[in-house]
Amino acid sequence: MWKFHRAGPLAVLLLWLALAVAASPYTMRLGEVAPSSQAVQLPVGAESARVARLLNPTAQDDLLPFAVIWTPRKGGEQITAAQRQAARQVTTRLGGSAAVPVLAADGRALTAVMAAGPSDLAAQLKAIRQAATTVDGTHVHLAGPAAEQADLDGAFARADSMLLAVTLGGVLLILLAVYRSLVMPLLVIAGSLVALAAACAVLYALARPGWLAIDGQTQGIVFVLVIGASTDYALLLAARHREELAQQPDAAQAMKDACRATAPPVLASAATIACAMMTLTFSDLPAEQTLGPAVAIAMACCASLSLTFLPALLLVCGRRALRPATASQTGEDGRRTKAGRAIECRPRRVWACCLVLLAAGAACAPFLVQSGVPLHQALPTGSPSATGQHVLARHFPAGTPSPLIIIAPATRTPEVREKAAATPGVAATAVHPGPEGTAQVMATLAHAPDSAQARATVLRLRGSLAGTGALVGGQSAQLTDLHETSVGGHRLIMPLVLAVVLAVLIVLLRCLLLPLLLVAATWVSLLTAFGAAALVLQLVVGSAATEPAVVLFSFVFLVALGVDYNIFLVHRIRAEALHHGTTAGVHQALATTSGVISAAGIILAATFAALTVMPLLYLAQIGCIVAIGVLIDTLLVRLFLVPALILDLGPRTWWPTHLPADLSRPRIGPPPHTGDPGLTTASTPVP
């Protein structure tokens, strides 16, 4: 990896470029292999999954229900008999005799419930809408799961290129501000695109035969993570290469030394994110299980590109791409950063103030409620299905398109129907034949099928039907099982993530106390990010309600990414402390890494903030939470809290081990600078 001969960099570069050209088409083709039905996401042992297997034993693609709603073009008018007759003819032609139009109690709307297959859903609904418009004098709306899924698919199909453009545009602007030139930002962007193409090609190859389910949510997260992480690693390598070029004229040797110094934190960073995300495979939800391997593959591509493609690219381009660092940039002129000067005199006061600020933000974390957000509210404003759902709810029970399906023993059907009808939140019931020896009791809910009120109704209904042998299924029951399983999975996955991150830090730093402090600092900053994001969401969106999966994904990302920047910093502190002592090592590390790590954090926050342009509220919430958390960790925890803790602890930081340079130095303060009594030289040995 570090043996750069004259022809070596060019060969490495050409090999990666050839692979990138072959893999680039798959960047925009991941959407082709996305699952088309929500039923595949159900936990295997869930009650709603058992109902689904009873109704569909062959495991064919489930039909998605939807409602067609007709309303008079002139507000306040009633549906006429001629319009009812025309609507009956349309539904008979499209859905058979089972699709019977129902008149609203106020006489101002007409609806019929039908179903469509998940394949080519948009085209089916377009044809149905066109047929429904033949009813003269009416407006036509579609609502329900099928309509929402079609809107979601269409929004994601248009959002991939927009997300990529916004992400790359934001990264390019920040890189231009950092380097104040065009060549180096373009090289970094090129490395990010090659890494993205490689990751997408691997994911497509695994998703095509069905080994890995890649949905739009996973694709969006992989996009921003690959670009952000690749850019961060490129910044670290380029900064270290600049340091080495300032000390020796041989570019190849400088790159070899830069790679040797950068590889441990880069590999540790990638391993931390990959291992933390792989804990999601312990979830009972297939949608969460998928994200772990997808991110692990993406991080492997990022690390590989950063330590092979970019070094070769920099060597081929020569010194024109990267100017050598000055003495102030390498820390060799004895100057310390503003952060170093701020925390030197009273480190304990600094970290105590940081904890107070973090605690104030963490106090708002309970406002981020995991109550769930209905899909029609999570879709972009003005989506046809969202409009249709609002129209439906004005004239009919909101759960009309997707009633609960209760499989009851035939002998107890009257009892089950009576208890279902008496359950608060159930608007109507009906009985249909079921599988052998059973009956289907259809319970229409008063609230939208994917709302928190619908989930509460499902839980009440299951409680009232206990002991009857009945099973409650349907969309609302499925979403209830998904919600309950996701919340329960937090109790297992969150401690696992912290344990994995702690293990990686212990191996990297070869001590115990500092990894424990870093994990604790990350946990506090995580709660602060949740609190700050709750306030932002309340102000911008009007609600801080979110899904349990959003909290889980944000937790995993913030723990892994938050520790990342601490890895970059403390690895450099330890490397400097081995030669100059802990206190001098802190000042030297801050002088050489504060700028590049701060820039890397801002870039990663910007890439996750790009998720806010995605068409789904859940992704926008993840982007908001992670972006805020990364900024908090980069600008407060990494810049002030962690260095202040290390300066306060001194040599005890590395307990139970000790650094030789600390043992040989009775004085722990940095030595005075010979040229200026107000400055100290971090790299000068203490006598």
Sequence and secondary structure as in RCSB ss.txt:
>XXXX:A:sequence
MWKFHRAGPLAVLLLWLALAVAASPYTMRLGEVAPSSQAVQLPVGAESARVARLLNPTAQDDLLPFAVIWTPRKG
GEQITAAQRQAARQVTTRLGGSAAVPVLAADGRALTAVMAAGPSDLAAQLKAIRQAATTVDGTHVHLAGPAAEQA
DLDGAFARADSMLLAVTLGGVLLILLAVYRSLVMPLLVIAGSLVALAAACAVLYALARPGWLAIDGQTQGIVFVL
VIGASTDYALLLAARHREELAQQPDAAQAMKDACRATAPPVLASAATIACAMMTLTFSDLPAEQTLGPAVAIAMA
CCASLSLTFLPALLLVCGRRALRPATASQTGEDGRRTKAGRAIECRPRRVWACCLVLLAAGAACAPFLVQSGVPL
HQALPTGSPSATGQHVLARHFPAGTPSPLIIIAPATRTPEVREKAAATPGVAATAVHPGPEGTAQVMATLAHAPD
SAQARATVLRLRGSLAGTGALVGGQSAQLTDLHETSVGGHRLIMPLVLAVVLAVLIVLLRCLLLPLLLVAATWVS
LLTAFGAAALVLQLVVGSAATEPAVVLFSFVFLVALGVDYNIFLVHRIRAEALHHGTTAGVHQALATTSGVISAA
GIILAATFAALTVMPLLYLAQIGCIVAIGVLIDTLLVRLFLVPALILDLGPRTWWPTHLPADLSRPRIGPPPHTG
DPGLTTASTPVP
>XXXX:A:secstr
     SSHHHHHHHHHHHHHHHHGGGGGTGGGG    GGGGS TT HHHHHHHHH TT     EEEEEEEEESST
T    HHHHHHHHHHHHHHH TT   EE TTSS EEEEEEE STTHHHHHHHHHHHHTTSTTEEEEEESHHHHHH
HHHHHHHHHHHHHHHHHHHHHHHHHHHHHSSSHHHHHHHHHHHHHHHHHHHHHHHHHTTTSS   HHHHHHHHHH
HHHHHHHHHHHHHHHHHHHHHH S HHHHHHHHHHHHHHHHHHHHHHHHHHHHGGGGSS HHHHHHHHHHHHHHH
HHHHHHHHHHHHHHHHHGGGSS    HHHHTTTS   HHHHHHHS HHHHHHHHHHHHHHHHTTGGGSB S   H
HHHS TT HHHHHHHHHHHHS TTTTS EEEEEEGGGHHHHHHHHHHSTTEEEEEEEE STTEEEEEEEESS TT
SHHHHHHHHHHHHHTTTTT EEESHHHHHHHHHHHHHHHHHHHHHHHHHHHHHHHHHHHS SHHHHHHHHHHHHH
HHHHHHHHHHHHHHHTS  B  HHHHHHHHHHHHHHHHHHHHHHHHHHHHHHHHH HHHHHHHHHHHHHHHHHHH
HHHHHHHHHGGGGSSSHHHHHHHHHHHHHHHHIIIIIIIIIHHHHHHHHGGGGGTTS  HHHHT S  S  B SS
 TT B TTS   
